[in-house]
Amino acid sequence: MEASRKFAWTWKVKMDCLDAYIALHADPWPEMMAEHSRAGIRNYSIFQEGNLFFYCFECDDVDKAFAIIAESEVCNRWNALTSRMVEGSFDMREAEPIRPMREVFYLK
């Protein structure tokens, strides 16, 4: 099977942070969005079921994208804020900040 250029993972958001997390993503910082685009991240979606969130984006070089995000001052501020809201961390400087899901099917 040919692999896509999609990258996906899930996070659980702390119940007491749900409203704030959703509000933050309803009106994201333009400079943070620009940094993700500069990193080569595109077609980024987040889906919610209760406090479980599913994240999916496309990117040609995820390692390069995460390196750019890790060095970005604005993304580090955003990730510090959102890391307090999730069960885990968005700190891209960690060895494994996000555990990617394995793609088992791709329809081109």
N, C-alpha and C positions, 0 to 999 in steps of 0.2 A: 504494500500500500504506500502510495506517495504521501508524504507528510505535508501538512499545510504550514503556513508561517504564523499560525495562531499560538497564543500562549494563554493558558487559563489556570485559575486557582480559586479557592474559596477561603473566606474568613467568616468567623462569627463575630458580630458586633455585640458589645456588652449591652444588655437590655436597657440599662439606664442611660445609654448614649445613643440609642436608635434615632431619636428625633434630631439631635444635633448632627449626627453623621449624615443623615439624609439631607438636612438643610444645607450642610457644607457642600455636598455634591450637587445640590440643586442650583447653587450659585458659586461655582469654582473660581478661584483666582485666575484671571486671564494670563498672568505671567507664568503660573504653574502649567496651564494648558499649553502655552507656547513652548515651554521646556520639554514637555512630552513630545510635541511635534518635532522639535529640534533633535530629539533623541531617536526619531524614526518610528515612534509609536503611532499607530493609526487604527481606525475602526474600533475604538475602545468602548466597551459596554460594561455596565455593572447591572446585575439583576438581583432582586431581593425576594427571599421567602422567609418571613418571620425575621429572625436575627441572623440568618445565613445569607451571605452575599456571594455571588458568583461573578468573577471578573474575567473578561476575555478581551484580548487585543491582538492585532497583527503587527509584526515587526520582522524585518529582514535579519537583524543581528541583535538578539536579546541581550547578550553579554555587553555589547557596546552601549546599547540603550540604558541598561542598568548602571553602567559606569558613568554615563553622562548624568543620569538622575542622582547618583550618589554624590557627585561633585557640585550639584546645583544648590545654591543657597536657598532659593525659594522652595524647591522640592523638599529639602531637608526640614524647613519650617513646617510645611504641609504634613510631611510624614511624621514629625514629632507630635503634631496635634492629633492626627488620626491614629497613631500608634497607641495613644492612651485610650482610644475608643474600641479597639479590637482585642480579641484574644490572640495575641501574637505581636508582631512588630513589622512596620513598613520601613525600618532602617535598612537602606540598601547597602550600607557598609558592613552589615553582618554577613557571615559566611553563607547563610541560606535564609535570606529574609522572607522569601516566598517559596513555598513548595509547589512547583508546577504540577498540574494534573497531566497524566499521560493521555495523549490523543489515541483513541482506539478506532475512530472512524472519521473519514473525510470525504465528502462529496464535492468534487470540484465543479 
